């Protein structure tokens, strides 16, 4: 999904499977911030009204408004939302959202519940094998344990920070950190940059999360090859892993990244394809995909949207 101006009632979509650009009427998201997970959009209005919108069939699910225990600034600073299951298939699902220093969830028909944090800055969120996982700025991964039938949850560390040796230089050059499931494993991906030269992504490092019960460390868990799979990473949508085939329009063993939270007039689009084979980055997206933005501000940057019916 391409960025949309605040006043627009239609959205443009670029299909990676068909290689085509299409435009859909989505007047219900006008003037709202949008994030995506499992083919659904989470919309947040200026007055903190929340909805789930299906962009293809226009199904709509109202979510609770901002809760008194959660300050408005939290919802205004939401960075990502993740669904435990698709509402297209079940009514038993959980919506989890995170900001830099806040985490909250809700079930259908229930209020938002804040999760107390022991870490100051969260940078990503994902759902893996029936549980939500978060990662902080230092690479510490925690599982969010939600008690059945209880309106509370807590974080438990499952993988420690990256140690300064030998990862100090790498962590200093990190731009973004992502969590994503791929082929049954939970991966942590570091997008790296050299701010002295430019702010764009210059490379990626991939690790399997070393769950503490396995006795492994980060140094043992670097992933050099994704096989026939590709990772699709984005600051505004759930990251996904997709299998590539001979007929796919995307490349195997590559990382497709879209690293802009917002779109501004003079900010370059940090979008590209990182090859795990040779460490090179392509930026091949044509103007229909990486368009020239002439407005002052767009509501959100690009989103990956999984087909879901």
N, C-alpha and C positions, 0 to 999 in steps of 0.2 A: 504494500500500500504506500503510495507516494504522499508526501506532505501536502496538507490542505490549508488554504488560507482561511482565516477566521470567518469570513463572510460567505464562504462557498458552501453550497448544499450538495455538491457532488464530489466524489473521490475517484482518483485514478488508481488503477491496479495494474501492475506488470506481472504477467504470468510467466514463471520460470519454466513451467512444463510445456507451454505453447509458444513462448517467445512473443506474446502479443500484449498490447496495451488496451485496456478497456476502462470505461467510465461508468460508475454506478451512482444512482441517487441515494444519498445518505443524509437527508435533511435532519434526521434525528440526532446527528452528532454535531450540528452546527454550533459553533461557539464553545465547544467542550474539548477538554484534553482527552486523548485516546491512548490506551495501551492495549496489548493483545496477548491472548493465551488460548491455545487449543481451538483456534478459529473464531473466537469471540472477542469483541471489543469491550473493554471497561471504559465507560465515559464518566468524566467528572466535570460538573458544571461549576460556575463561579460561586454559586451558593451551596456548594458541596452536596449536590444531589448525585447519587450514583446509580448507574444502570449497566446491565450487560446487554449488548446489542450484537445480533448475528448479522454480519454485513451482506450475506447473500440472500437469506430468507426474511430478514427484518424482524425476526423474533426479538422480543424485549423482555427483560427480567429486571424488576426494580429491586435495588438493594437498599439497606438501611442508610439513612443520612449520617453525616458526621456525628459521632457520639460525644456527649459532654465530657467524657474522660479523655477524649482525644482532641487536642487543640486544632483549630483550623489550619494552622501552619503545617501540621503533619500531612493532611490530605493535599494541600497545595504543593507539597514537596514529594509526592509519590513518585518513585522511580520505576517500579515494576509491579505487575500483579501476575499471580499464577493461580490457575485452577487445579484442584486435585483431580477432577474428572470433568468431562464435557457436559454441560446442562442439556445438550442435544440428546444424551443417552440416559441420564439419570437425574433424579432430584436430590440425591445424596452426594453433595459436593461441598467443598470449602473454597472460599475466596480468600487468598492471602495477599496483602500488599505490604510494601516496605518503602521507607524513606531512608535518608542517610542514618538517622539515629532513632528510628521507630519501626515497629513491626506490629501488624494487627491482622485479624482474620474475622470472618463471619460465615455463618451457615445461612441457608435460605430462611427468611422470616425471622432471623435473630439479629441482635445488635452487634456492632463491632466490638471485638475484645482485644485489648492491648496486651502485647507480650513484653514482659520485663526483660531488658537487655543487660547483659554483663559486658558487652563490647560496645564501644562508642560509635563506630562508623560501619554500617553495613553497605556492601557494594553490589551484591547480587543475591538472587533467590531462585530456587527451582524445586520441583517435586520429583522424588526418586523413590521407587519401591514403597509407596504408601505413606511417605513422610515428606515434610517440607525441610529443605536445607538452606542455610544462609552462609555467606562468606563475608569476612570483614576485610579491611584495607590491608592487613598483614598476611592474608591467606589463611586465617584460622577458620575452619569449617565447623558449623554446629548444626545439630538436628533440632527441629522444633517439635517437642513432645506435647501433643494435644490430648488431654485426658478424655476418654469416652464419657459422654454425658455431663461433662463439667465445662464450665465457662472459664477455663484457665489453661495456660500453656507455659512451658519453660524451655529455655535453650540448654542443650548439653553438648559440650565440645566433643567432636569425633576425630578431628585432625588438627594438629597444632599449627602455630605460625610457621612460615618459612624461616629457617634459621639464617642468621647473618652470614654464616659460612656454610656453603659456598654461594648462597643466593643473594647476598647483599647488593651487588651491582645490578643484578637482574631486577630486584624489587624496586630499586631506585628509578629504573626506567619504565616501570609498569605504568600503563595509561588506564587500563580497565581490567577487571577480573570478572570472569564469567563461570558459572556452573552449568553443566549440561550433561544429560544422560546420553550415552552412546553405546550401543551393542551390550547393554546390561551393566555397564560400568558408569560410575559418577566421575566425570572429568572436570578439572579446573583448567581454564584457559587464561593465560596472561597475554593481553595485547600490549606490546612494548612500543615506546617511542623515544625519540631524542629531542627533548624540548629546546636544546640549544640550536638545533637545526630547523626543526619544524614540529608541529604538534600532531601531525598525522601518524598513524600506525606504521611502524617500520618492520615489525615481525611478531611472531606468536610463539609461545611455549605452552605445551600441553602436558598435564600430569593426571594420572589416576589419583583420586583422593585416597591417601594412606590411612584408612580407618585404624584407629589405635588398637583395636582388638586383633589386627593382623600382624602387629609387630613390625610393620614397614615404616619407612620414613620417606619424605618428599624426594630425597636423593635417589631412592630406589624406583621411583614411580613415573619417571618421565616417559611420555609416549612419543615415539618417533614416526609412527605410521598409523593412519586411521583406516587402512584397508580400502574397502570399496564404499566407505561412507564419507559424507561431507557434513561439516558443522555450519549452522546458520546462527550467527550471534547478532544481538541487537540490544541497545540500551533500553528500548521501549517495549520490547516484546519478549516472551519466553524463548529462550534459545532451544534449538532443536537439532537432532541428528537425523540425516536422511540417507538412505541407501542409493547409490548411483548405479546405473546400468548402461548398456551400450547405447540405449535410446535416450538417455537423460540429457537435458540441456545444461546440467551442472556437472562439475568435474569431481571425480572421486579423490579422496585423500587431500581435500582442500578445506579451508576455513573461509566462509563468506561472512564478512563483518560489515556492520553499519553502526558506527560509533558516535553518532551525533544525537544528543538528547533533544536539542531544539535546532531549528533552522533560522539563521539570521542572515542579514544582507551580505556581510563581509566575512562570513565563516565558511571555509572550504568544507565540502562534504568528505568526511573520513570514511570512505566506502571502498571495499576492494576484495580481492580473492588471494589468500595466502596459500601457497603451495607447500605442503609438508615434504614434497620430494626434494625441492631445491632451495626452499626458503625465500623464494621470490614473491613479490606482490604485484598482481595485475590490477589495473583500475580501468576495466573495459566497458563500464556501463555507458550506454549511449545517452543522448540528450533526452530521450523519452523517459529514461529511468533516473538519471542524475541531472535533473533539469536546472536551468538558471533561475534562481529565485530573486525576484525584484521587489518583493514587498518587505516591509520592515520586520515582520515576525510572523511565523507560521505556528499553529498550535502545537504540533509535534513533528518530529522528524519521521523518517521511513519506519515501517513496521513489516516484519515477517508475519504472514497470516497463513496458517495451515488450513487446507480445505477441510471443512466440517459441515455435515448436513444433518 
